[in-house]
């Protein structure tokens, strides 16, 4: 048993190291890609960073849906979206106010619109395959819009390195972050269980936030490196992905039976924190410490109301 504990702790340390180093490489690569293509760091984070860091949510929800637990997939998507803003941006902006590009609030508005649409689909407590497919189509259209409006690959700037190589590094480091997050969550759960920590506490502090660890690591690293565009862009992009692709893929695999609590409480609260973020970005293109306190209080309320 002692050897097992040592191995588990070793995996925890390894996962943490991968999370930290991977996030560092990820943020630096994202910055170089943005410079290479002549687009903003926010846009790179909105698309590339969010795709890489949302892999845990996508895979977890797809597997859950395939095994017949599609309601877990929905809870994972909505819960992650709420944690991304309430917890991750709340902590990041508490450390340092996040000043971002003007484009940020427009994309946060799109995030609210697609979440409202998903909430509308939940009205009969069922998201069908056709409705799930419509969510996926919206995301494909969103990517096409961004590509046509903001990204021109032929305009990669000279002297900024090889953009294709940097994108490869971006996704490789993103994969390191995802694997590191998986190791941290799995080993932490085993350690907590061995120490007799109640399962409800494990669920609240480890498992429920586990799939959002890549976003947390990357946003926190970007904040500490004073690159707020990547911090906020990563979260907004991840939320758009959570709502459109995570729910869409899960519903396509198996129609989602919506828990009443998600429709009446979790989704509306998620929309509320999204609205607060959008208003803050619209007013001054930043997420300040006052906003961070409000976000953290709302997330704490969510945890309290749901479990206590």
Secondary structure, DSSP 8 states (H G I E B T S, - for coil): -HHHHHHHHHHHHHHHHHHHHHHHHHHHHHHHHHHHHT--HHHHIIIIIHHHHTHHHHHHHHHHHHTT-HHHHHHHHHHHHHHIIIIIIHHHHHHS-EE--THHHHHHHHHHHHHHHHHHHGGGTEE-HHHHHHHHHHHHHHHHHHHHHH--GGG--TTS--HHHHHHHHHHHHHHHHHHHHHHHHHHHHHHHHTT--HHHHIIIIIHHHTTHHHHHHHHHHHHTT-HHHHHHHHHHHHHHIIIIIHHHHHHHS-EE--HHIIIIIHHHHHHHHHHHHHHHHHHSEE-HHHHHHHHHHHHHHHHHHH-
